[in-house]
Amino acid sequence: MNNFGHRATVKALSTGVVALLLLTACTSRAAEQTAAPTIDPDSLVTSLAAGKTAVDEVTWALVEGEPRSLVPGADYNFIQPNLCDSLLRVQPDFTIDAGIAERADWVDPVTFVIDIRPGVTFWDGSPVTPGDVVYSLQRHHLDVTSAFFGAFVLVAPEGGIEITGENQVTIHFAAPDSTFRDALSGGAGAVLSKTVSEEQGPALGTSGGDLLCAGPYKLESWTPGSEIVTVANADYWDGAPLVQKLTFKFIPDGTTLTNALLEGDVDGAFNVAPGGRDAFESSDQGRLVVGPSTASFSFGPARDTGAGANPKIRQALSLAIDREQYISTVLNGLGQPQSTFVAPFSWSGSPAADAYQAGYDALEQPETDLDAAKKLVQESGEDTAVPLRLAIPAGNKEFSQTAAIIQNAAQQIGLTVEIDERQAADFAAIFLPDPGPRENIDLVATTGYTETPGVLAYPQLFLLSPDLGGIFNWTGYANPEVTGALQAARTTPDPFGAAEAYTAAQEGFAPDMLQVTLAGAFHTTFLNNRLTGAVTSVAAYASPWALHLGGE
């Protein structure tokens, strides 16, 4: 799960937000008539047909800007999945298949065996060994600051990860863990060279350091502030890529990126701006592909005191926002209403998908009710004369709009919201363990997603205690029934039993709105007409999405 990835970029509010006031319950007839066309969820595309012809070079834009690192977990970007293969692989439809491991599964409820695929090599031709796998997994298991530490909390503390054969690693658990196999299909299962990683130290995977992995592309150069160049790994175990050079440009400005795509200066990008939908759909240069995602736009409390920590205030704000109009105006129709912060695509590949869906369908659907919202404000006991401070990062139209919507919704029900706009480094500091940057804010607006299948990765971050992986449980939320059900879902090997336990937990935590979900956002890709083969679902965050990229 990513939480800048709970990631967000946001732009300053402007006088142009007047039109956004239509997004509360007072939506006008004119606004309804100009609503953006919706997307049929059944029409979403997970991947394009594999390329057939070789291509010398493709230029890809990163709307997220320049990454801090290419090491999985140290940052989240679309470069590293093509560089560092994982033990298992997320498929475009969010099922899981073999990766560097030809087999990785449970042999009993507390023993997990990984059989490494023979002959897999790093970019330099050196073999991937059990020692590299143990090193890569222990980077997360032994480091509580790792983004993937939560995936390893049930691994036995002593002797939990060991080499048990020439091409085999065995992991011992203190209890069964229904989430672990899913985690290995993403960054938690990425394999790095132990030798190079230890030599590089803090420089590993940065613009000033080196990296050695076993993916379909290898790192050729990194020019800070400009580009990262990757080249095809001709000896890749799953077949050499068709694109010989894949160059990544850092273009965080939505307007600049839209123009570059439409003019053919850039061949493709993920997460293109919803505001460019009409131009993308009418382009002769390329096409907009809309795929399924686990991403959602939301806001939530930043500390355990103040009005933001009061669930009645969060429930009231939720009732004051019209989700359909939010989707139409902010996402330009490229999203759908979502009842909680775990998206249905998360369980789409599970054997128990029907059970998860039934539990989700039983939840209250988002609705707009100003009278009920005002009543909740009165019942909250909060001093409405004290403004709530909403933190947003600078730089993105969609979050500028989101902030204005929340601010206006609050005004409609007797609350005042002030916008605290923070530069990238200051906003990123909100999500670190030090509570200092959160002390004077009540709410944080953001967008989050999970890059691997499964329902537990995201809610555990907000609902469990920090020692169990609840790194964003800033309110001190502690519901024994919810905690017990979540733990039961994690430690139940049977997928149907795990689904039953999770849906029981969901009944308890959904009304508390640790995140007020505004909408689920589809995964958007713009691709030049000369190309095909890209993964076009949220799986692109975790799998080598450019492996089959090539000419038509």
N, C-alpha and C positions, 0 to 999 in steps of 0.2 A: 504494500500500500504506500502511496506517495502522499505526503501532505504538504508538499509544494507542487504537488500531488495532493494534499490539502494545499495545492499550489494556486497562486493567484497573482494577477497583475491588474492594476487599477489606475484609472486616470482621474485627474482633478475634476471636481464638479464645476459646471459652467451654468450660465444663464439659460442655456438651451434645455435645462431639465424640466422646464414648464410642461412640455409635452408628456413627460414621464408621469405626471400626476394622474394621468388617466389610468394608471395601473393599479390603483386601489379600487375599493368597491364602487367608487363613483365613475366608473368607466362610461364613456359617452357612446352614443349610437354611432357617431362617425368613426370612432376608434374601432368599434366592432366591425364596421363595414370595410376597413382597410387592414384587417388582420392578415398577417403573413400566412401563406398556405402551409398547412401541416404536412408532415411526412407520415405515411403509413408504416408503422413499425415492421410489418411483414415485408416491406420492400427494402429494408436495410441490407447493405452489402458487406460481407465480412472480408472478402478478398477479390482481387481481379484475376482473370485467367493468366497463367504463367507466361512470361515473355518467351518469344521464339527465336529472336535474333540478338546477336551481341551488340552492345552499345559502348562506344569509347568512353564517354563521360556523361554523368548526370549531375546537375546542380540542385541541391535540396536546401530549402530554407528552414531555419529553426526560429519559429515565432517566439519561443521562450527565451531567445537570446543566447549569449555565449554560456556554455556550461562551466561550472566550477571545477569539475573533475569528470573523467571518463570511467572511474571505478564504480561498479554497481553498488548503490547504496549511499555513496558519497554525494551523488547528485542524481537527478532523474532527467534523462534526455533521450532523444531518438537515435543517438549515435551508438551508445554502448551495447544495445541488443544485437547489433551487427558485428560487434567486435568480440564480445565475451560470451561465448556459448554457455548455456546452463546444462545441468545434468538431465533435466527434462525440458520439454518444449511446449509452450502454450500455442495451441492451434488457433487460427482466426475465429473459429466458432466457440472458443473458450473451453474446449476439451484439452486434454493433456496427452502428449505422445513422448516417445523416447527422444533423448538428446545425446549428450556425451555419454550418458549411461544408457546402455541397451536395455537394462532392466533396473528399476529402483522401486522397491515396494516392501510391504510388511511380510515378514515370514512368521511372526506371531504378534500378539497385541502390543508388545513393547520392544520389538527388534526390527530394525529397518535395514535392509541390505541393498547396497549399490554395486552393480556389476558394470564396470567401465567398459565402454566399447573398445575392442582391440584396435590398435593402429591409429587412434586419434592423436594428432600432433598439434603443438602450438605453431604460431606463424613461422618460427625459426626452424621448424622441423624436429624439435625435441619432443619426446613423447609426453602425453598427459599421464601422470602416474597417480597411484593412490595417495602418495605423499602430497601432491598438489591439491587433490580433492580434500584431504583432511585439513590442510592449511587453509584452504578457501572457506570451508565450513566453520572452522574454529575462529576465523576472523569475526564472525557474528556471535558464535556461541560464547566466547570469552570476553566480549566487549559490550558492556551494557549501553554504550552510546551508539552502537551500530543501529542503523535503520531497520535491520532485520533481526535484532536481538530477540524480539517477541516470538519469532518463529522457532526459536531454540530453547524456550524456557522449560520445556518438559524433557529435554535431553538430560540424561544422568550427569550430575556435576563432576564425577570422577570417572575417567575411562569411558566417557560416553561415545566418543568417536574414535574408532581404531581401524587400522589396516588388518584385514583378515584374509588376504589372498593377493596373488600377483596383480590382479585387476579388480580387487574388491575392497570395499569399505563398509563397515558395519556400525550402525548407530544404535545405542541402547537408551531407552527412555525410562523415566520414573513412572510414567503412566501413558496409556495410549494417546495418540495425538492425531485427530482426524484432519488437521490442517497442514501437517508437515509436508506431505507429498506435493500438495498444491504449491507450497512456497518454493520448492526446489525447481519449479518451472520458471521462476523469475530470478531476480537479482540474488536472492538468498542461495540459489544453487549455481551461480556463475562460478566458473573455474578459472583461476589466475595461476600463473607460474609462481611457485613458491620462491624460487631462486631470484627472479627478477624483482618480485614484490618486496622481498626483504632487502635487496640491494638498494632499491629506490627509496624506501622509507616514506617520509611525508610527501616526497615529490611524486609518488606513484600516481600515474594517471592524470597529472596536471600538465599545463602547457610547458612547464619547465622540466618535466620528468618523462619517464618511459612507462610502457605497459606491454605485457605479453599475455595474449589470450589465444583462444582456439576457434574463433568465429569465422564467418565467411569473408569478412573484410579485416584488413590490418591497417593500423595507424601509420600514415606516411609522414604527416606534418601537422603542426598546429601553429597558426599565426595569430597571436592574441589580438582580439578586436576585429579580426577579419574573417578567418575561415579555418576549418579543419578538413584535411584531405585524407581519405581512406582509399585503399586500393584492394582489388580482388585477391583473395587467398586461393591461388590456383590448386592448392593441395587440400582444400577443405574436405572433410570426411563425407559431407552430404552433397558433393558436387560443386564445382567452381561457379561463382556468380557470372551472369552474362554482362553486367555492367563492370567495366574495367576500372573506372575511377569514379568514386562517389564523393563529391565535394559539398560540405555543409557551410552555408552562409548564415550569419547571425543577423536576422531582420525582425526585431521585435515590434516595429511599428506596423500596424495593420494596413494602413493606406499604402505605405511603401511596398509591403509584401504583395498586396493585391495587384498593384500596378506591375510589379516585376513578374508575377505569374501570368497576367493577361498579355504582357508584351513578349513573353517567352524568354526573358532573361533568367528566370528560375524555372526549373522543370516540375517541381512539386513541393508540397508542404502539407503537414498535418495541422489540425486545429486552426484552420483559416478563419478569418473574422466572419461571424454571421452576417454582419452588415454588407458584406460583398456577395451575398448569395445570388442576387439577381444578375450581377455582372458575371459571376462564375458560371451560372446556368446558361447564359446566353453567349458564352465565349466560343470562338472558333479555334482558339489556341489549345484548350484543354477541357476537362470536365470535372465537375464537382461530384464526389462520391460520398454518400452518407452511410455510415456504418453504425453498428451497435456499440454501446459503451457502458461503463460503470460510473462515468463521471456525473457529478451533480454540483449545482451552484447552491451555496448555503451560507448561513451565518450562525455563530454560536457564542457561548459565554467565554470570557477570557480569565475569570478569576472566581473565587468562592465567596466574594462579597459584592454588594451593589445589586442594582435591579436586574442586570443581565443574568445573574446567578439564580434568579427566581423563575421557576418553570412557568408560573402564571403569566409573567411578562412575555416570555418567549412564545407561549401559546397565543397570547393576545396579538402579538405582532404577526404571527402566522395567519391568524384569522383576518387580518386587515389587508392582506395582499392577494390580488386576483392572479392565480397561477397561469391561467390561459392567456391573459394579457401580458404577463411577464414573458412567457415563452414567445408570444408573437412579436413583442417589441424588442426585448433584449437579445433573444436567440434567433429572431427572424424566422420562427417556426421550426428551427432545427433542434427540437427537444420535445420532451413530454412531461406531464405531471408525474411526480414521484412521491410516494407516501412516507418514506423514511430514507435515511442516508445510505441504505444498502440497495443497490439497483438490481432489478430482476435479471439482468444479463449475468450477474455474479454467479448465479446457480444454474444457468442455462445448460451447462454440460454435466450436471450432477445426475446420478441415477435417481435421486429423490427430488428432481426438479418440480414435479407435480405437487409434492408435499410442501415445498417452499413456496410455490406460487399460491397454493390454497391459503397458507398462513398470511401471505402478503395481501391477497385479495380481501381478507377478513378485516384488515386495518381500516380505520377511518380515512376516507379520501380527503385531500386538501380542499377546503371550502373557504368562502369569504362571508363573514358575518360580523359587521361592525358593532352591532348591539352586544353580541356575545363577547367580543373583544373588549369593549368598554367595561363590561361587567367584571371580566377577569382582572382588568387593571385596578378596579375598585377593591376587589377581593385580595389583591396581592399584598396590600399593606405598605407598598412602596411610596415614597415621597415623590409625587409626579413633578414637583418643582425642580428636582435634581436631574439634569440632562444625562442621558446615556451616551457614552462615547463609543463610536463604531470605528474600528481600525480598518483601513484599506491600504494596499500598496499603490504607488503612483504608476500610471502608464497605460491603462486599458479601458476602452470605451465601454465594454460590457459591465465592468465593475463600477465604473463611474455611474452608469445607469442604475445598477443594483443598489448602490449606496443612496442614490436619490429616491428610489422607490421605498426603501426601508425608512428613510427619514420622513417621507410624506405619509407613509402608513402610520408611523408613530404619531404624527401630528393629528391624524384623523381620530385617534382614540385617546387623546389627552396626554401623550408622551412627547418628549423632546429628545431628538437624537442629533448629536454633533459628530461631524466627520473628522477623524484623525488620520490624515493622509501621510503615509510614511514611505521614505525611499527604500529601495530594495533591501539593503543590508539591515536597516532598522526594522523593516517588516519581517524579514527572515528571523531576526532575533526573538520575535514573539514566540516562535515555535521551539526554541531551545529550552533546556531545563531551568535556566535562571529566570525567576519570576519577575525580575525587575522591569523588563520592557512591557509587561502586562499590567503593572500596578495601577495605572491611571486610565485603563480602558475597560469597557464592559463587554463589548461584542467584537468579533472579528468576522469579516466577510471574506469568503474564499471559495475555491472550487477544489474538489478532491475526487480521487478515483482509486480503484484497486487495479493493479496491472496483472494479477493472477487470479484464477478462479477461486471461489469459496466465499462464504458469507461472514466469516468471523474476523478477518483481518481488520476491517474498518471499525466496527463497533467496539472491539476490544480496546482500541486506542483511546476511546472516550469514556468507556463504562467501567473498566477494571482499574484496580489500583496500579500505581506506577511499577511496583515490583512484579506485576503480572503482565506488563506491557502497556499499561494505560498512560502513555506519555503525554496525551492531550486531555487527561482527566483533570482539568484545572479547577473544577468546582468541588472536587472531593466527592463526587457522586458515589454513593454506596448503597445499592439496593441488594440485600442478601439474596432475594429470590432471583433477580436478574443475574447476579454474579454466579449463583449456583447453576442456573440453567445454561449460561454461556460456557461454564467450565464443563458441564455435562455434555454439551454439544461438542466440545473440543475433545473430550476423552472417551467418546462413544465411537468405537470402530465402525459399527454398522451405519451406513449413510442414512437410512430411514430413521433410525433412532436418533442420530445427530440432528436431522431435520426437525423431528418432533421437539427435541430440547431447545433448538434455536427459535422455533416459532413461539414457544412458551416464553422465552426471554424477550422476544420482539414485542409481544403483547404488553410486557411491562415497561420496556424502555422507550417505545415509540411515542407515547403521550408526553414523556418528559422532555422531548425535543432538545437533547444535548447538541444537536445541530438542527436548525430550522431549514428544512430542504425546500428550496424555491423551485427547482426543476431538475430533471435529468437531461443532460446534454448529449446529443449524438456525436459520434466521432466523425469529423469532417476531413476530407482529403481532396486537394486539387492536384490533378496529374495531367501533364502535357499529353496531347493526343498521340504522340509518337511512342508512348510508353504504356506498359501494362505490367501486371504481376505483383503489385504492392498489396500488403496486408492493409485492410481499410477498417478494421475494428480496433478497439482499445487494446487488443493483444499486441499491437505494434510497440507498445511500451516495454514488452518483455521478450518478444521473439524476434528472430532475424528477418525483419519485414522486407528487406531488400534482396533476399536470397534469390527470389524468382523474378525480380525486376528486370525488364528487358524490352526489346523492341516488339512491336505488334507482329 
